[in-house]
Amino acid sequence: MTDRSTLSTARTALVLGASMAGLWTARVLAEHFDQVLLIERDHLPADAAPRPGAPQARQYHILLLRGLQIMQDLFPGLEQELIASGAVPFDVTGDVRLRSRGKWLPQFPSGQQLLSCSRLLLEAAMRRRLRQDARIRFVEGAEVTGLVTDAARTRVTGVRVQRRDAGAATQPDEETLHGALVVDALGRRSPTPEWLVGLGYAPPEETVVDSFLGYVTRRYRQPDNFQAGWRMMLITATPPHDPRGGLIFPEENGVWVVMMAGANKVYPPTDEDGFNDFARALGPEYYAAVQAATPISKPIGYRGTDSRWRHYEKLERWPERYVVLGDAFCGFNPIYGQGMTVAALSAVALGEEIRRSQGNLDGVARRAERAFGKLTAGAWLLATGADMEWPGTVGGERSNGLSDRFGRWYIDKVLDAVAVDPHVRIAFNEVNQLVSPVTRLFAPDILWRVLTHR
């Protein structure tokens, strides 16, 4: 094994993985370290192109309102750059044609603006910004094979990497890269549980909730002169009897992404006839829009949508200087679009812990994991609470206690009020967009409107 690290270890941070969680984290850590190495298994494209290590990037992704706010803070002007590249801004109530619980909801301007674009475009724009930062260096084509620790195995001091050069006749030696802080942003397939066991630590407990949801996406050329009064159409499933839902949202370059989903193993087909039949079952307005557009790709199916929380925040022993965040910490059912935003919140929380440490990084990792546990809880409640409404869902806990029965009854009343009361709907959106905690729905102004709603 060779050690080719020539950087100052004390002022270097290592980020493992260059997907969204890694990009957020590298940007935040650049405020606290002289050098940030962003280590990625793939050779990254220069533009908005797919890559082997992120096949899910072609599926539906959106940055929730809280995530967009963080992007505006960490990457000033990037929103305007994305719009110039074709991203579509839209008002979450004014520009969205929404059918919820079988009823079309009224459209009205809310002032809550999101951005619709492909994840490929978003990641490419963020990478471009990070490459312009002299503090950040991409280490591409490098697969992380293990952690490096001190002799007592109580502190992570770096990682071992194997270069992935397709044209090489022989595999090169492993390299060791050292850093004062190492962050695992490797996603759902993170090997950290195995690495911890190899170092003598306990693996984390896991909580898994699976509603057996599958979805399929297909890209279309938007129809010319299409007059619909919306930029996005959303058909929500209605538990427990109607597991089908659908979405049409715009991407750059005049593309529509048609996404259809089904819970409880009601998986949308990927063959032509089955795809169209599923679209037809979502109603005449949805089906007419799909038929008016021109398909430019084949339908691509996706399953494996469980929500999986690895409870690192609960471990009694934890190595110093090692952080796990993003999907490696908690992966959400992607239908709710929370993953990229929770990753951004986690990166910001890590930065806050480093700032509070005043230069002493010992203890930062443990405190950060606990902070991630707290900020994850709200998004987890939203995602798994919705999934638990399906009778075939496994995992989680179904309680029939008084408080739980009241909670379900009250949320049902909130959803009724959302259909007719703009004030309640905006508050509900704030919660779903991770701008406000769930307790916002129990504030006096909302509580009164919900309970007096007729």
Secondary structure, DSSP 8 states (H G I E B T S, - for coil): -B----S-GGGEEEEE--SHHHHHHHHHHTTT-SEEEEEESS---SSS---TT-GGGGS-----HHHHHHHHHHSTTHHHHHHHTT-EEEETTTSEEEEETTEE------S-EEEE--HHHHHHHHHHHHHT-TTEEEEESEEEEEEEE-TTSSBEEEEEEEE--TT-SS----EEEE-SEEEE---TT--HHHHHHHTT-----EEEEB---EEEEEEEE--TT---S-SEEEE--BTTTB-EEEEEEEETTTEEEEEEEESTT-----SHHHHHHHHHHT-HHHHHHHHHSEE-S--EEE----EEEE-GGG-S---BTEEE-GGGTEE--GGG--HHHHHHHHHHHHHHHHHHHTT--TTHHHHHHHHHHHHHHHHHHHHHHHHTTSTT-BSS----SHHHHHHHHHHHHHHHHHTT-HHHHHHHHHHHTTSS-GGGGGSHHHHHHHHT--
